[in-house]
Amino acid sequence: MGSMSIWHWIIVLVIVALIFGTKKLRNIGEDMGSAVKGFKKGLQDPTEPDANAQQLKADPLEPAASEKKPAPDSTNSTAP
């Protein structure tokens, strides 16, 4: 009862495939693979600046948080 045999794992995998479906499992596998590839790529050269870093800067056309108008207060409404 301590370890599971290969037949236990096969039964578990069949049940998981029946519950989630093979297409969903394939998509999860692809997502995990791309995440691992991205993680490994990030570990390769940490000193190189990211090409997307320029896109992360704030938009200069967007007003600052202090300049935005406050949301209308619903407690002061005159509707019944």
Phi and psi in degrees as a GROMACS rama.xvg file:
@    title "Ramachandran Plot"
@    xaxis  label "Phi"
@    yaxis  label "Psi"
@TYPE xy
-72.1304  -46.1798  GLY-2
-118.777  156.083  SER-3
-97.0461  137.471  MET-4
-80.6282  175.469  SER-5
-62.9559  -31.9917  ILE-6
-69.0382  -34.1809  TRP-7
-64.2494  -43.8227  HIS-8
-65.4242  -38.4249  TRP-9
-63.6174  -43.0847  ILE-10
-62.9896  -42.2778  ILE-11
-62.9833  -43.8729  VAL-12
-65.1271  -38.2287  LEU-13
-64.4994  -42.9427  VAL-14
-64.477  -42.5851  ILE-15
-63.5478  -42.0629  VAL-16
-63.4719  -37.4151  ALA-17
-69.2147  -36.0977  LEU-18
-73.487  -50.761  ILE-19
-91.651  -27.2429  PHE-20
88.6694  149.802  GLY-21
-71.1829  -32.1304  THR-22
-66.1495  -43.1698  LYS-23
-63.9033  -42.1675  LYS-24
-65.7831  -37.6878  LEU-25
-64.26  -42.2542  ARG-26
-64.034  -40.0363  ASN-27
-64.0614  -41.587  ILE-28
-63.5512  -40.9719  GLY-29
-65.8038  -41.6312  GLU-30
-63.2428  -42.7437  ASP-31
-65.2193  -40.0053  MET-32
-63.4878  -43.0885  GLY-33
-68.796  -32.994  SER-34
-67.1302  -41.1285  ALA-35
-66.7535  -40.8943  VAL-36
-62.1774  -43.2396  LYS-37
-64.1906  -38.3753  GLY-38
-65.2525  -44.8908  PHE-39
-64.3743  -39.2912  LYS-40
-64.7255  -36.664  LYS-41
-68.1021  -28.4833  GLY-42
-81.0082  -19.3282  LEU-43
-65.1599  -52.2378  GLN-44
-136.974  83.4814  ASP-45
-72.5455  -14.4894  PRO-46
-84.1618  -18.1898  THR-47
-75.4596  129.053  GLU-48
-67.4698  147.429  PRO-49
-75.5152  138.938  ASP-50
-68.534  -27.1813  ALA-51
-86.711  -1.95009  ASN-52
-63.3552  -30.8579  ALA-53
-66.631  -30.0283  GLN-54
-78.1368  -15.3731  GLN-55
-83.1347  -8.6902  LEU-56
-67.3463  153.661  LYS-57
-67.2101  148.049  ALA-58
-74.4849  120.435  ASP-59
-68.72  -18.9055  PRO-60
-82.0338  -17.1808  LEU-61
-81.5594  131.317  GLU-62
-65.96  152.361  PRO-63
-67.4517  163.078  ALA-64
-61.9802  -33.1046  ALA-65
-74.3078  -20.4593  SER-66
-89.9669  -11.5279  GLU-67
-71.8798  147.49  LYS-68
-75.286  142.262  LYS-69
-70.8883  155.632  PRO-70
-69.7921  147.967  ALA-71
-62.869  140.996  PRO-72
-87.3926  122.643  ASP-73
-81.2248  -11.1026  SER-74
-77.4158  -20.0839  THR-75
-98.1474  14.3474  ASN-76
-74.6755  151.961  SER-77
-99.5324  1.79692  THR-78
-73.1562  144.315  ALA-79
